[in-house]
Amino acid sequence: MDKRPATQQPDLLFEVSWEVCNKIGGIYTVLSTKAKTLQKVNKDKTVFIGPDVWSAENPSPWFTECNVPGLTAWCKKARLPEGIGVRVGRWEIPGRPIAVLVRFDGMYAVKDEFYGEMWARFGVDSLHAYGDYDEGCAFAHASGIVIESILASGYGLPEGSPVPTGKRGRPRKVKFDVVAHFDEWTTGMGLLYVKWKLPKVATVFTTHATSIGRSICGNNKPLYDHLHNYDGDQMARELNMEAKHSLEKAAATQADIFTTVSEITARECEALLERRPDVVTPNGFEKGFVPSGSKAAEERDASRRVMLDVASSLTGQKYDDDTFIMITSGRCEYRNKGLDLYLDMASTLKSLPCCRKVVAYVMVPAWPKEPRTDLRERLGSGSRPDTALCEPVLTHWLNNPDSDAVMCRIRNMGWESVDQRVAVIYVPCYLNGTDGIFNRSYYDLLIGADATVFPSYYEPWGYTPLESVAFGVPTVTTSLSGFGQWVLETYENSFDECGVNVIGRGDSNYDGVVHNIAHSIEYLTCADDKTMRRIRRAAVRTAAAASWTNFIRFYDMAYTAALEKASRRK
């Protein structure tokens, strides 16, 4: 594998996403970790564009408005349509890249006219739009206008342009390569606007998961066995996804270069969007914030104390220091993320000869009401309770306990009756350090785990298992995740080799996956300290191989190809 840092081909790169300076999902991790590498190879040649959904009372904690030479001057003079506002500054992440936040309120007034134009030009059917469709399209439309305005100002051109002259003193055209990169269907209208208004700009569209594929899985339909029998347009009508699917398909079709994050999602795109992605761009990781050495040992010990204290306070059980802690986390998609399978696997562990007690955490944000007062009181008392609290499986009260899928499954499986060997604990809130129970971030807790399990059914890439191995925590995932596929292509599939165990999963082997993962966890509970140290070292090596230093070259390929295609346009 070529591990040399790649060079950035465009003279100027715009990347547009709803998750720029807006931490709501996995795409934030993709962009925020990639930014540091982009800054290393070509400093300040990338302009990230995100939605300005913030206010003076609720400012973005990830954005600082400040002077950016050239761009701030444009911002002060820009004549943008009414209802579009911009702020220029830095994204407060490693590398501190340039960020432009766009306020897009004015686009709602012209949406019908704009939707009509997009229908006439690109066949985007917005007639059945609902939910967040209008919001995403308003932002994307405004972002396209902002890119147009920035380029019209001459920002990013080589100094002195267009002074250079050719023979007889005639002005010589300055070559200036621009790529506009759009992530997910929420930015699709921006790509189409650039395609319409700025034909010299090369466009790249990345789908991190198709909207219709996710919907098929979320509606409990088998995706993989019947993938090539599905018609994306027909399924969009059946599942009331016509507008999003139509927009995503148009963006994928019209982009100079279409990319996705894994081979499994590339096949999905080919079947449902009717275009095979030109380049697979796997998601890398920047692990500069992962502690090492004595600092890592201290953080791990502190994390374990917190998680074991919470488990003891809830269940009234004593958990020794060698208790085996495992975690699943991510978006709260009950079937797609394999939360159902994780709970069944934990139940299976009761019947296996595990060598240590097991605490199985489910850390997925749902609809939390408030941290439990009785649990906080127990934690604050410092005593060791010997009786369980009511609902000894839950750290925060829920607004919808009778309809929350995870909570209902926990109750139906009888987890509220405390088991001596295995405990399940549901943490239904964002772990940002202020949750009221742990008061530690997810990463601060992750480092204390003995293993993680991500038995996903629908997982185009899979940052959670990659994050896990970056912290030296062995992980179990499935062959239906992009990361799992990459591991299978790169390593021998074993904990000792790479810190990862990839379990084969399909549409019809649910019970087998449950038992295979349970036996993987049983093996880890019985591994001695020497074996676990070896497995942890292997996990860290795997994370290093999946760094952006290695993976950024795939984006270079995409940008080069897009520029070549754009150069052929008249």
C-alpha positions in Angstrom: 0.0 0.0 0.0 1.3 3.5 -0.9 1.5 5.3 2.4 2.8 8.6 1.1 0.6 11.7 1.9 -1.2 12.6 -1.3 -1.1 16.1 -2.8 -4.3 18.0 -3.4 -5.0 18.4 -7.1 -7.5 21.3 -7.0 -6.4 24.9 -6.6 -9.5 25.4 -4.5 -11.8 22.7 -3.0 -15.2 23.4 -1.6 -16.8 20.7 0.6 -20.4 21.1 1.5 -22.2 19.1 4.3 -25.0 19.6 6.8 -22.5 18.4 9.4 -19.8 21.0 9.0 -19.5 22.6 12.4 -22.6 20.7 13.3 -22.0 17.5 15.2 -25.0 15.2 14.6 -23.7 12.0 13.1 -20.9 10.0 11.5 -20.3 12.4 8.6 -19.0 14.9 11.1 -16.3 12.4 12.1 -15.5 11.8 8.4 -15.0 15.5 7.6 -13.5 16.6 10.9 -10.8 13.9 10.9 -10.0 14.3 7.2 -9.5 18.0 7.5 -6.2 17.7 9.3 -4.7 15.7 6.5 -6.1 18.2 3.9 -4.5 21.0 5.8 -1.2 19.2 5.9 -1.0 18.6 2.2 -2.4 21.9 1.0 -3.1 24.4 3.7 -6.2 26.6 3.5 -7.1 25.4 0.0 -10.2 23.7 1.3 -13.3 25.7 2.2 -15.9 23.8 4.2 -19.5 25.0 3.9 -22.1 24.2 6.6 -25.5 25.4 7.8 -25.7 28.4 10.1 -28.3 26.9 12.5 -26.9 28.7 15.5 -27.8 31.9 17.4 -26.2 34.2 19.9 -27.9 32.3 22.7 -26.9 28.9 21.3 -23.6 29.4 19.4 -21.8 26.5 17.7 -19.0 25.2 20.0 -17.1 24.1 16.9 -16.9 27.4 15.0 -14.9 30.6 15.6 -15.7 33.6 13.4 -12.4 35.3 12.5 -10.5 36.9 9.7 -9.6 34.7 6.7 -7.5 36.7 4.2 -9.5 37.2 1.0 -12.6 35.4 2.2 -13.5 37.8 4.9 -13.2 40.7 2.4 -15.6 38.8 0.1 -18.0 38.3 3.0 -18.2 42.0 3.7 -18.8 43.0 0.1 -20.9 40.0 -1.1 -24.2 40.8 -2.7 -26.2 37.7 -1.9 -29.9 37.3 -2.4 -32.1 38.4 0.5 -32.3 35.8 3.2 -28.8 34.3 2.7 -26.3 35.3 5.3 -22.7 34.1 5.7 -20.1 34.0 8.5 -16.4 33.2 7.8 -14.1 31.6 10.3 -12.4 28.4 11.4 -13.7 25.0 12.3 -12.4 24.2 15.7 -11.0 20.8 15.0 -7.4 19.5 14.4 -6.0 21.6 11.5 -8.5 24.4 12.0 -9.7 24.5 8.4 -11.6 27.4 6.8 -15.3 27.2 7.4 -18.2 29.3 5.9 -21.5 29.0 7.7 -24.6 29.8 5.6 -27.9 31.1 6.8 -30.6 30.0 4.2 -34.0 31.3 5.5 -34.6 33.2 2.3 -34.6 30.1 0.1 -38.0 28.9 1.4 -39.7 31.8 -0.4 -38.3 30.7 -3.8 -38.4 26.9 -3.3 -41.3 26.2 -5.6 -39.7 28.1 -8.5 -36.4 26.4 -7.7 -38.0 22.9 -7.5 -39.6 23.6 -10.8 -36.3 24.4 -12.4 -34.6 21.3 -10.9 -37.5 19.2 -12.3 -37.2 20.7 -15.8 -33.4 20.4 -15.9 -32.6 17.3 -13.9 -35.9 15.4 -13.3 -35.8 15.9 -9.5 -39.3 15.1 -8.2 -39.9 17.3 -5.1 -43.7 16.9 -5.3 -44.0 14.4 -2.4 -41.4 16.1 -0.2 -42.0 16.1 3.6 -40.0 16.3 6.8 -36.4 17.6 6.5 -36.4 17.7 2.7 -37.1 21.5 2.3 -34.6 22.4 5.0 -31.8 20.4 3.4 -32.6 21.7 -0.1 -32.8 25.3 1.1 -29.3 25.0 2.6 -27.9 23.3 -0.4 -29.4 25.9 -2.8 -27.9 28.7 -0.7 -24.6 27.0 -0.6 -24.5 26.8 -4.4 -25.1 30.5 -4.6 -22.4 31.2 -2.0 -19.9 29.1 -4.1 -20.9 31.1 -7.2 -20.3 34.4 -5.3 -17.0 33.4 -3.9 -15.6 32.4 -7.3 -16.9 35.5 -8.9 -14.9 37.5 -6.4 -11.7 36.0 -7.5 -11.0 34.3 -4.2 -8.3 31.7 -4.5 -6.9 32.8 -7.8 -3.1 33.0 -8.0 -1.8 36.4 -7.0 -1.8 38.9 -9.8 -4.4 37.2 -12.0 -5.3 37.9 -14.7 -2.2 40.0 -15.3 -0.1 37.4 -17.1 0.0 38.0 -20.8 0.8 36.0 -23.9 2.2 37.0 -27.2 1.4 40.6 -28.4 0.5 41.5 -24.8 -2.9 39.8 -24.9 -4.2 38.6 -21.5 -3.3 35.0 -20.9 -5.9 32.8 -19.3 -4.9 31.5 -15.9 -5.6 27.9 -15.3 -7.6 27.6 -12.0 -9.0 24.2 -11.0 -11.9 24.1 -8.7 -13.7 21.1 -7.2 -17.0 21.3 -5.4 -17.6 18.2 -3.3 -21.1 17.5 -1.9 -21.9 15.0 0.8 -25.3 13.1 1.0 -28.7 13.9 -0.5 -29.0 16.9 1.8 -26.6 18.8 -0.4 -27.7 17.4 -3.7 -29.5 20.6 -4.8 -26.3 22.5 -4.3 -24.5 20.2 -6.7 -27.2 20.6 -9.3 -27.1 24.4 -9.0 -23.3 24.3 -9.5 -23.7 22.0 -12.5 -26.3 24.5 -14.0 -24.5 27.8 -13.2 -20.8 26.9 -13.0 -20.1 24.3 -15.7 -16.3 24.8 -15.4 -16.4 23.7 -11.8 -15.7 19.9 -11.3 -18.3 18.2 -9.1 -18.0 15.3 -6.8 -20.9 13.6 -4.9 -20.5 11.2 -2.1 -23.3 9.2 -0.6 -22.4 7.7 2.8 -25.6 5.6 2.7 -28.4 5.6 0.2 -31.6 7.0 1.5 -33.7 4.2 -0.1 -31.3 1.4 1.0 -31.4 2.6 4.6 -35.2 2.8 4.4 -35.5 -0.7 3.0 -33.5 -2.0 5.9 -35.3 0.2 8.5 -38.7 -1.2 7.3 -37.5 -4.8 8.1 -37.1 -5.8 4.4 -34.2 -8.0 3.3 -31.8 -5.9 1.3 -28.9 -8.2 0.4 -30.4 -11.4 -0.9 -32.7 -9.4 -3.2 -30.6 -6.4 -3.9 -30.5 -6.8 -7.7 -34.3 -7.5 -7.8 -35.1 -4.1 -6.3 -36.1 -1.2 -8.4 -35.0 1.9 -6.5 -37.7 4.2 -8.0 -40.5 1.7 -7.2 -39.3 1.1 -3.7 -39.1 4.9 -3.2 -42.8 5.1 -4.1 -43.7 2.2 -1.8 -41.8 3.6 1.2 -42.8 7.3 0.6 -39.2 8.3 -0.1 -39.7 9.7 -3.6 -38.3 13.2 -3.1 -35.1 12.2 -1.3 -34.4 9.3 -3.6 -35.1 11.3 -6.7 -32.7 14.1 -5.6 -30.0 11.6 -4.5 -30.3 9.7 -7.8 -30.1 13.0 -9.8 -27.0 14.2 -7.9 -25.3 10.8 -8.4 -26.1 10.9 -12.1 -25.1 14.5 -12.7 -21.9 14.6 -10.7 -18.6 14.4 -12.6 -17.4 11.8 -10.1 -19.6 9.8 -7.9 -18.1 8.1 -4.8 -19.2 6.1 -1.8 -17.4 4.7 1.2 -17.3 0.9 0.7 -17.7 -1.8 -1.8 -20.9 -3.1 -0.2 -22.5 0.4 -0.6 -21.1 0.7 -4.2 -23.1 -2.4 -5.1 -26.1 -0.9 -3.4 -25.7 2.4 -5.4 -25.4 0.5 -8.6 -28.6 -1.4 -8.0 -30.8 1.4 -6.5 -29.3 4.6 -7.9 -28.4 3.0 -11.3 -24.9 4.4 -11.3 -21.8 2.5 -10.1 -19.6 4.8 -8.0 -16.4 5.8 -9.9 -14.2 5.6 -6.8 -14.6 3.9 -3.4 -13.4 6.4 -0.8 -13.1 4.5 2.6 -13.3 6.6 5.7 -10.0 7.2 7.5 -9.4 8.2 11.0 -7.2 10.8 12.8 -6.3 9.4 16.2 -4.2 12.3 17.5 -6.6 12.7 20.4 -6.2 9.1 21.6 -4.1 9.1 24.8 -1.0 6.9 25.1 1.4 5.5 27.6 0.7 6.3 31.3 -2.0 8.8 30.3 -3.9 6.0 28.6 -3.6 3.7 31.6 -4.9 6.5 33.9 -7.8 7.2 31.6 -8.7 3.5 31.3 -8.7 3.0 35.1 -10.8 6.1 35.7 -13.3 5.1 33.0 -13.7 1.6 34.4 -14.3 2.9 37.9 -17.1 5.1 36.6 -18.8 2.3 34.5 -18.5 -0.3 37.3 -19.8 2.2 39.9 -22.9 2.9 37.7 -23.5 -0.8 37.2 -23.2 -1.6 40.9 -25.4 1.3 41.9 -28.1 0.2 39.5 -28.1 -3.5 40.1 -26.9 -3.8 43.7 -24.2 -6.3 42.6 -20.5 -6.1 43.4 -18.3 -5.8 40.3 -14.6 -6.5 40.8 -11.9 -4.7 38.9 -11.6 -7.6 36.4 -15.3 -7.4 35.4 -15.6 -7.6 31.6 -17.1 -4.4 30.1 -18.4 -4.4 26.6 -20.1 -1.6 24.7 -22.2 -1.1 21.7 -22.9 2.4 20.5 -23.9 4.6 17.5 -27.1 5.8 15.9 -30.3 4.5 17.5 -31.4 2.3 14.6 -32.7 -0.8 16.3 -32.3 -3.3 13.4 -29.8 -1.5 11.2 -27.2 -1.2 13.9 -27.9 -4.7 15.3 -29.1 -3.6 18.7 -31.6 -6.5 18.7 -28.8 -8.9 17.9 -26.6 -7.4 20.6 -29.2 -7.9 23.3 -29.8 -11.5 22.2 -26.0 -12.1 22.2 -25.8 -10.8 25.7 -28.5 -13.2 26.8 -26.7 -16.1 25.1 -23.6 -15.3 27.3 -25.6 -16.4 30.3 -25.4 -20.0 29.1 -21.7 -19.9 28.2 -18.8 -20.6 30.5 -17.5 -17.0 30.6 -14.5 -16.6 32.9 -15.6 -13.1 34.2 -18.7 -11.3 35.0 -20.0 -9.2 32.1 -21.5 -5.7 32.0 -23.0 -5.0 28.6 -23.6 -1.3 27.9 -25.9 0.0 25.2 -24.8 3.6 24.6 -27.2 4.9 21.9 -28.9 8.3 22.1 -32.7 7.9 22.2 -35.3 10.3 23.7 -34.0 10.8 27.3 -36.0 12.8 29.8 -33.5 13.3 32.6 -30.7 11.6 34.5 -32.1 9.4 37.3 -32.1 11.2 40.7 -32.0 7.9 42.6 -29.0 6.7 40.7 -27.2 10.0 41.2 -27.8 9.9 44.9 -26.3 6.4 45.1 -23.3 7.4 43.1 -22.8 10.4 45.3 -23.1 8.5 48.6 -19.9 6.4 47.9 -21.5 3.4 49.6 -21.9 -0.1 48.0 -25.6 -0.9 47.7 -26.7 -4.5 48.0 -30.2 -4.0 46.5 -31.2 -3.1 43.0 -33.0 0.1 42.0 -36.3 -0.2 40.1 -35.5 -0.4 36.4 -31.9 -1.5 37.1 -31.1 -1.4 33.4 -31.5 2.3 32.7 -29.3 5.3 33.5 -31.7 8.1 32.3 -35.5 8.2 32.3 -37.1 8.0 28.9 -39.9 10.2 27.5 -41.2 7.2 25.7 -40.3 4.0 27.7 -43.3 2.0 26.3 -42.4 2.6 22.7 -38.6 2.8 22.8 -37.5 -0.3 20.9 -34.4 -1.1 23.0 -36.3 -0.6 26.3 -39.1 -2.8 25.1 -36.7 -5.6 24.1 -34.9 -5.4 27.4 -38.1 -5.7 29.4 -39.4 -8.6 27.2 -36.1 -10.5 27.7 -36.4 -10.1 31.5 -33.2 -8.1 32.0 -34.9 -6.2 34.8 -34.3 -9.2 36.9 -30.7 -8.9 37.9 -28.5 -11.8 36.8 -25.4 -12.7 38.7 -23.2 -13.2 35.5 -24.4 -10.7 32.9 -25.9 -7.3 33.3 -27.3 -5.1 30.5 -27.4 -1.3 31.0 -29.0 1.1 28.6 -27.6 4.7 28.3 -30.1 6.5 26.1 -28.3 9.9 25.9 -25.5 11.7 24.2 -22.3 11.2 26.1 -20.8 14.7 25.8 -19.4 15.1 29.4 -22.6 16.7 30.8 -25.1 13.8 30.9 -25.5 14.0 34.7 -24.5 10.3 35.4 -21.1 9.6 33.8 -20.2 13.2 33.1 -17.6 11.8 30.7 -17.5 11.9 26.9 -18.1 8.7 24.9 -14.4 8.5 24.0 -13.5 8.9 27.7 -15.6 5.8 28.5 -14.7 3.8 25.4 -11.1 3.5 26.5 -12.2 1.6 29.6 -14.0 -1.1 27.7 -12.6 -4.7 27.3 -14.4 -5.1 24.0 -17.0 -3.5 21.7 -19.6 -5.2 19.6 -21.2 -3.7 16.5 -23.3 -6.4 14.9 -24.7 -4.1 12.1 -27.1 -5.2 9.4 -26.8 -1.9 7.5 -23.5 -0.1 7.9 -21.9 1.5 4.8 -18.6 2.1 6.6 -18.6 1.8 10.4 -16.7 4.4 12.4 -17.6 2.9 15.8 -15.4 -0.2 15.4 -12.6 1.9 13.9 -12.8 4.2 16.8 -12.7 1.2 19.1 -9.5 -0.2 17.7 -7.9 3.3 17.7 -8.3 3.2 21.5 -6.8 -0.3 21.6 -10.2 -1.9 22.4 -10.8 -5.2 20.4 -14.0 -5.2 18.5 -16.5 -7.5 16.8 -18.4 -6.4 13.7 -20.0 -8.0 10.7 -19.3 -8.6 7.0 -22.2 -6.2 6.2 -20.1 -3.2 7.4 -17.7 -1.4 5.1 -15.0 -1.5 7.8 -15.6 -5.2 8.3 -15.1 -5.8 4.6 -11.9 -3.8 4.6 -10.5 -5.9 7.5 -11.4 -9.1 5.7 -9.5 -7.8 2.6 -6.5 -6.6 4.6 -5.9 -9.0 7.5 -6.4 -12.5 8.7 -9.7 -12.5 10.5 -8.7 -12.9 14.1 -8.3 -10.9 17.3 -4.6 -11.8 17.5 -3.9 -10.6 14.0 -5.8 -7.3 13.9 -7.8 -6.8 17.1 -11.0 -7.4 15.1 -13.3 -10.4 14.6 -15.6 -10.0 11.6 -18.6 -12.3 11.7 -20.3 -13.2 8.5 -23.8 -11.9 8.4 -26.6 -12.1 5.7 -30.3 -12.0 5.5 -30.9 -15.5 6.9 -28.3 -16.4 9.5 -29.4 -14.2 12.5 -29.2 -17.0 15.1 -25.8 -18.1 13.9 -24.5 -14.6 14.2 -25.8 -14.3 17.7 -23.9 -17.5 18.8 -20.7 -16.7 16.9 -20.4 -13.2 18.5 -21.3 -14.7 21.9 -18.4 -17.2 21.5 -16.1 -14.4 20.5 -16.8 -12.5 23.7 -16.5 -15.7 25.7 -13.0 -16.2 24.3 -12.0 -12.6 25.3 -13.4 -13.1 28.9 -11.1 -16.0 29.3 -8.0 -14.5 27.6 -5.1 -13.9 30.0 -3.4 -10.5 30.4 -0.6 -11.4 28.0 -3.0 -12.3 25.3 -5.1 -9.2 25.8 -2.1 -7.0 25.6 -1.2 -8.6 22.3 -4.7 -8.2 21.0 -4.8 -4.5 22.0 -1.5 -3.9 20.2 -2.9 -5.5 17.1 -6.0 -3.3 17.3 -3.9 -0.2 17.4 -1.9 -1.3 14.4 -5.2 -1.8 12.5 -6.3 1.7 13.3 -3.0 3.1 12.1 -3.4 1.3 8.7 -6.9 3.0 8.4 -5.5 6.5 8.9 -6.3 9.4 6.6 -2.6 9.4 5.6 -3.3 6.2 3.8 -6.8 6.7 2.7 -6.7 10.4 1.4 -5.3 9.1 -1.9 -8.7 7.8 -2.9 -10.1 11.3 -2.7 -7.1 12.5 -4.8 -8.1 10.0 -7.4 -11.7 11.3 -7.3 -10.7 14.9 -7.6 -8.2 14.3 -10.4 -10.9 12.4 -12.4 -13.5 15.1 -11.8 -11.1 17.8 -13.0 -10.3 15.8 -16.1 -14.0 15.4 -16.9 -14.8 19.0 -16.3 -11.9 20.1 -18.5 -13.6 18.4 -21.4 -16.8 20.4 -21.1 -17.2 23.4 -23.4 
